[in-house]
Amino acid sequence: MRKSEVKLLGAWPSPFLLRVRIALHLKSINYEFIEVDLSGPKSELVLKSNPIYKKISVPFHDGNTILESQIILQYIDEVWPNALSILPSDAAQRADSRFW
């Protein structure tokens, strides 16, 4: 996969961004990181990328913008199924993992 295929909008201190970055790393997915400055007003890119909640992290992949870290993790797991799975295959264990 080329680096330009996945872009990730976020700010380094965000635990939600860290969750997504770990998932991308586990799947060995190369991505371009677009850092957002949280010290001032929200950038136009953040407002345009997530107009409902105006939050980060936001990955861009194949013309899709995915929102909310749990949904992003599920997307990553489903789009790249041949790599290491993020969540266990057992439904009860997956539920526990999502809880924690």
Number of C-alpha atoms within 10 A of each C-alpha: 9 9 11 12 14 19 18 22 20 24 18 16 9 11 12 17 21 16 16 22 20 13 21 20 12 13 18 13 17 15 20 15 17 14 13 17 12 12 6 7 7 13 13 11 12 18 14 10 21 18 11 9 11 17 16 22 29 24 25 18 16 8 8 9 14 19 21 17 19 13 11 19 21 14 14 22 19 13 11 14 12 9 14 12 16 19 17 12 9 8 10 10 12 14 12 11 12 10 7 6
